[in-house]
Amino acid sequence: MTTTTAQPKGLLPLPARTAHLTTATGALATAATTGLAWTWTSDFPGDLTYYGSPAGLQLVTLTGALLTLLLATSAHGLPGLRWLTPAGRTAPTLLAALGTFATTAFTLTAIAVQLGGLVNLEPGGYLAGATALLTLIGALGLPPDHPTDPTPRQRLTAALTAGPPRPATRQLPTWAEHLTITAAFAAALLAFTYGIDTDDGAPFIGYLLLVALAVPALHRAGLLARLTDLTHRHRGTALAAAFLAATAFPFTQDTDQYTLIGANILIFATVALGLNVVVGLAGLLDLGYVAFLGVGAYAAALVSGSPESALGLHFPFWAALLTGAAASLAFGVLIGAPTLRLRGDYLAIVTLGFGEIFRIAMLNLNGTTGPDITNGAMGIPNIPNLEILGFNFGEPHHLLGIPLAPYGNYYLLMILVTALVVLVFRRAAASRIGRAWIAIREDETAAVAMGINSFRLRLLAFALGATLAGLAGTVHAHVVTTATPEQFQFAGPQPPNSAFLLAAVILGGMGTLSGPLVGAALLFLIPAKLDFLQDYQLLLFGIALVLLMRLRPEGLIPDRRKRLEFHDTDRPDTPDPGNPPTGLDGSPTDPTGPLGTAQAKG
């Protein structure tokens, strides 16, 4: 007869405690190795030759190791850190450990490849690889959050695909909630600034690897759900914090190298928001949407004082802005009126044809094959810099003693334009018309049966989306100082183009406000920072889209309807050992018993 020793109350089983200890110790050791030299030469970007001073990709590994340490300590059940993992413990720790290992392994591999072999690694590099691997092995041994995930592979798959339960948390004081929102946006600004300032090539790829796994780790831990709840309760504070964080970006840059990328990201994101009205809200597949951006850009170029303009006009900026928006609106109505009676693939083919017709028409208005209006393939160059109330956007300025480069001026202008587009999108989506658009998107036949005028509302969505694209096109023409047909194609080497705009909406999350902004930022920033992969960018882009559709088909930031549509069979929330489920009388219940099963199903 065998006897079993009772497990002390509050302690995890011995294998689980060993895994927690291994993970935490490995993460701490990995963080310590970033203070050692990983290579002997400064030829590798970031100069990883110093002792006691992490630099370059060592800072990325350090960040991942500290995040893993915090999550592993929280998963062990320390009372002061349980708030870090309200919705799950193993999944976020595993993802953070995987991100740390991936970044460290990539850094060591890049050193060996670029410098000519493993001989170029210092002992600190070998230690970093060993401790990061130890951390990952310990995380794979952690007990599963769900009993249906017994193997490490199933745990990792569930961590990457399943959505976290929305935790019911204790409400913080109002001042603490406002402070939390502000701190979250400040951290987002810091992470974005560090990423965009990172050297192109290997350092940026290592940064992407960590971000791609650290963000899902925070998501699975439930922290992003908490932040979402706070922003919904304090929408004014969230919008103000987001606006201030975005406005502060150009003041962190000394040159125009990255403020130009930031300005283009905002232009791309604004156009994607306009497309989101058409595709995300109304459900109209528009493959020629970039043509409306081109209409706005050409209209602004013709009236903004360019010496190559056939009209010879020089409107003030506000008049040029209205001209571009009005021209795009007119084209939206003219194109939409005869074509929006089509549906699905037929509408997509017609809009694709309109995009190509616009580009070819701009090529032919060259004075030889047509009237001399657009100068053909040469376009309309030498668009002068904006000047508003004596403020010249083409000159550097100082605001409160902080230098602001010329493209920083256009970035701040695009912040105002983006804020206007966000306001229009929010008001439209929350209105009666917005709800009618969503009804048409979900089931047009049922919407018509309920009395909704489908054609009129579809035309309104088409016209509104075209107008928003025209606004962005006006600023785009002044930022690049030219308007040429090659800028406005269905698919080209660089965004904005129709294919990338549509991908930004789908990648970020259709019908949401922040989804297209995030999708546009990723699709513009990544190609700009990985220029050395230009010959393989479309291949890698296709692979990334396939993986996204497999792992997260609803997009990075989906709305509640899409989340339920794609994850309606997710398992119920796993009870927290510290907060067991209770019955109607308040007494604890067994989640595996009949009553617990009924509660989980109901």
Secondary structure, DSSP 8 states (H G I E B T S, - for coil): --------TT---HHHHHHHHHHHHHHHHHHHHTTS-SBS-TTSTT-TT-SS---THHHHHHHHHHHHHHHHHHHTT-GGGGGG-SS-SHHHHHHHHHHHHHHHHHHHHHHHHHHTSGGGB-HHHHHHHHHHHHHHHHHHTS--SSTT--SHHHHHHHHHHS-----------HHHHHHHHHHHHHHHHHHHHHHHHS-TTHHHHHHHHHHHHHHHHHHHHTHHHHHHHHHHHTHHHHHHHHHHHHHHGGGG-SSSTTHHHHHHHHHHHHHHHHHHIIIIIT----S-THHHHHHHHHHHHHHBT-TT-SS--B--HHHHHHHHHHHHHHHHHHHHHHHTTS-HHHHHHHHHHHHHHHHHHHHH-BSSSS-BSS-GGG-B------EETTEETTS-EEETTEEE-HHHHHHHHHHHHHHHHHHHHHHHHHSHHHHHHHHHHH-HHHHHHTT--HHHHHHHHHHHHHHHHHHHHHHHHHHHS-B-GGGS-SS-SSSSSHHHHHHHHHHH-TT-SHHHHHHHHHHHHHHHH-GGGGGGHHHHHHHHHHHHHHH-TT-SS--HHHHHHHSTT------BTTB--B-TTS-B--TTSHHHHHHHH-
